[in-house]
Amino acid sequence: MSAADTIEVRAIVTMTTSALQTIVANAKALVGPDARGHYRVDTADLVSHMVSRFLLERDFEAYVKDIGNYPKLTPETMQ
């Protein structure tokens, strides 16, 4: 898949607090602290990258093709 075959979509994603805590902890471990002891990593961008990679690698396209995976769409659920 090339970059031309993808599009960036901004969405609200629900995940466990444990998953987010793990991402933050691993990001800190990977970058380490700077000279002042601060960690310079954008965890929001990292979450976006991790979710995007997961969706691409785990065949999200096949998942969305299956209409059985969709919730019942009503005016209430569309808000």
Backbone as CSV, one residue per row, in Angstrom:
resi,resn,N_x,N_y,N_z,CA_x,CA_y,CA_z,C_x,C_y,C_z
1,MET,0.857,-1.168,0.000,0.000,0.000,0.000,0.904,1.232,0.000
2,SER,0.629,2.161,-0.878,1.416,3.386,-0.936,0.738,4.492,-0.136
3,ALA,1.477,5.547,0.122,0.925,6.689,0.850,-0.233,7.307,0.084
4,ALA,-0.237,7.158,-1.236,-1.325,7.707,-2.050,-2.629,6.953,-1.822
5,ASP,-2.542,5.747,-1.274,-3.727,4.930,-1.015,-4.322,5.177,0.369
6,THR,-3.742,6.092,1.126,-4.219,6.338,2.491,-4.656,7.792,2.652
7,ILE,-5.436,8.028,3.687,-5.905,9.365,4.029,-5.879,9.496,5.540
8,GLU,-5.564,10.691,6.032,-5.557,10.915,7.476,-6.946,11.331,7.919
9,VAL,-7.480,10.629,8.913,-8.805,10.908,9.457,-8.647,11.201,10.942
10,ARG,-9.217,12.291,11.390,-9.202,12.623,12.821,-10.441,11.995,13.442
11,ALA,-10.238,11.207,14.488,-11.353,10.512,15.132,-11.087,10.420,16.630
12,ILE,-12.137,10.277,17.378,-12.012,10.020,18.804,-11.945,8.509,18.979
13,VAL,-10.929,8.057,19.676,-10.704,6.626,19.858,-10.827,6.300,21.343
14,THR,-11.578,5.275,21.654,-11.709,4.812,23.032,-10.712,3.687,23.251
15,MET,-9.926,3.819,24.312,-8.975,2.766,24.670,-8.906,2.694,26.186
16,THR,-8.352,1.640,26.682,-8.220,1.504,28.135,-7.145,2.465,28.646
17,THR,-7.287,2.867,29.878,-6.260,3.711,30.482,-4.937,2.952,30.557
18,SER,-5.027,1.655,30.730,-3.824,0.826,30.785,-3.051,0.892,29.466
19,ALA,-3.766,0.865,28.342,-3.103,0.947,27.037,-2.389,2.290,26.893
20,LEU,-3.059,3.370,27.275,-2.435,4.689,27.181,-1.234,4.802,28.119
21,GLN,-1.362,4.285,29.329,-0.243,4.316,30.275,0.952,3.535,29.723
22,THR,0.690,2.429,29.056,1.759,1.628,28.461,2.443,2.385,27.342
23,ILE,1.670,3.054,26.497,2.252,3.843,25.411,3.147,4.936,25.979
24,VAL,2.679,5.643,27.001,3.462,6.717,27.613,4.744,6.154,28.241
25,ALA,4.628,5.065,28.974,5.799,4.464,29.623,6.820,3.994,28.590
26,ASN,6.343,3.342,27.534,7.259,2.866,26.496,7.902,4.022,25.737
27,ALA,7.142,5.087,25.496,7.691,6.263,24.819,8.811,6.873,25.658
28,LYS,8.579,6.984,26.957,9.607,7.526,27.855,10.852,6.642,27.855
29,ALA,10.650,5.338,27.851,11.780,4.414,27.839,12.572,4.519,26.537
30,LEU,11.868,4.751,25.436,12.534,4.831,24.132,13.317,6.124,23.946
31,VAL,12.766,7.261,24.385,13.448,8.540,24.154,14.377,8.937,25.293
32,GLY,14.082,8.514,26.502,14.883,8.901,27.653,14.728,10.383,27.965
33,PRO,15.152,10.774,29.139,15.023,12.178,29.534,16.103,13.035,28.869
34,ASP,15.795,14.327,28.689,16.796,15.260,28.176,17.683,15.714,29.347
35,ALA,18.517,16.697,29.108,19.462,17.154,30.135,18.772,17.678,31.386
36,ARG,17.551,18.170,31.235,16.817,18.698,32.392,15.867,17.669,33.003
37,GLY,15.903,16.442,32.504,15.051,15.400,33.053,13.659,15.354,32.449
38,HIS,13.436,16.114,31.382,12.135,16.125,30.709,12.135,15.145,29.539
39,TYR,10.980,14.601,29.273,10.828,13.671,28.158,10.207,14.421,26.991
40,ARG,10.885,14.440,25.851,10.424,15.168,24.670,9.817,14.188,23.666
41,VAL,8.543,13.882,23.896,7.839,12.980,22.985,6.381,13.406,22.947
42,ASP,5.817,13.462,21.760,4.407,13.823,21.597,3.593,12.537,21.667
43,THR,3.021,12.260,22.830,2.300,11.001,22.995,1.026,10.956,22.156
44,ALA,0.410,12.111,21.881,-0.781,12.116,21.017,-0.414,11.653,19.617
45,ASP,0.706,12.143,19.082,1.158,11.688,17.766,1.523,10.211,17.793
46,LEU,2.111,9.782,18.899,2.488,8.374,19.021,1.257,7.475,19.052
47,VAL,0.218,7.877,19.780,-1.035,7.109,19.804,-1.608,7.041,18.389
48,SER,-1.628,8.161,17.688,-2.132,8.185,16.315,-1.353,7.219,15.430
49,HIS,-0.047,7.241,15.556,0.793,6.339,14.762,0.513,4.876,15.110
50,MET,0.416,4.585,16.397,0.192,3.206,16.829,-1.164,2.675,16.349
51,VAL,-2.216,3.496,16.480,-3.547,3.066,16.043,-3.569,2.899,14.527
52,SER,-2.985,3.838,13.805,-2.949,3.743,12.342,-2.217,2.482,11.891
53,ARG,-1.080,2.229,12.495,-0.305,1.035,12.138,-1.092,-0.235,12.433
54,PHE,-1.759,-0.263,13.584,-2.577,-1.416,13.943,-3.672,-1.645,12.901
55,LEU,-4.373,-0.575,12.512,-5.466,-0.700,11.543,-4.955,-1.192,10.184
56,LEU,-3.811,-0.689,9.755,-3.264,-1.110,8.465,-2.757,-2.548,8.500
57,GLU,-2.100,-2.920,9.583,-1.517,-4.257,9.676,-2.542,-5.340,10.008
58,ARG,-3.653,-4.975,10.643,-4.641,-5.959,11.075,-5.872,-6.005,10.164
59,ASP,-5.742,-5.478,8.959,-6.763,-5.561,7.910,-8.096,-4.931,8.296
60,PHE,-8.035,-3.689,8.736,-9.242,-2.936,9.056,-10.155,-2.830,7.839
61,GLU,-9.571,-2.816,6.663,-10.368,-2.729,5.433,-11.342,-3.908,5.318
62,ALA,-10.895,-5.099,5.619,-11.784,-6.269,5.588,-12.857,-6.154,6.669
63,TYR,-12.477,-5.637,7.829,-13.424,-5.471,8.932,-14.561,-4.541,8.527
64,VAL,-14.254,-3.413,7.888,-15.306,-2.459,7.525,-16.146,-2.933,6.350
65,LYS,-15.642,-3.873,5.574,-16.433,-4.413,4.458,-17.560,-5.317,4.959
66,ASP,-17.417,-5.857,6.154,-18.422,-6.746,6.734,-19.490,-5.905,7.429
67,ILE,-20.669,-5.800,6.838,-21.734,-4.957,7.385,-22.188,-5.414,8.768
68,GLY,-21.919,-6.661,9.103,-22.262,-7.173,10.426,-21.460,-6.524,11.546
69,ASN,-20.360,-5.873,11.213,-19.537,-5.202,12.220,-20.031,-3.800,12.571
70,TYR,-21.043,-3.315,11.863,-21.551,-1.966,12.089,-22.598,-1.947,13.206
71,PRO,-22.626,-0.850,13.985,-23.683,-0.721,14.995,-24.992,-0.378,14.302
72,LYS,-26.085,-0.546,15.020,-27.378,-0.103,14.482,-27.314,1.414,14.371
73,LEU,-27.548,1.929,13.173,-27.456,3.363,12.954,-28.820,4.019,13.110
74,THR,-28.908,4.870,14.106,-30.110,5.643,14.386,-29.678,7.092,14.594
75,PRO,-30.606,8.028,14.574,-30.222,9.416,14.855,-29.491,9.556,16.184
76,GLU,-29.842,8.754,17.184,-29.200,8.835,18.495,-27.750,8.335,18.446
77,THR,-27.517,7.262,17.702,-26.153,6.710,17.645,-25.252,7.512,16.713
78,MET,-25.803,8.362,15.884,-25.016,9.145,14.939,-24.506,10.457,15.545
79,GLN,-24.869,10.723,16.798,-24.418,11.984,17.425,-23.156,11.789,18.205
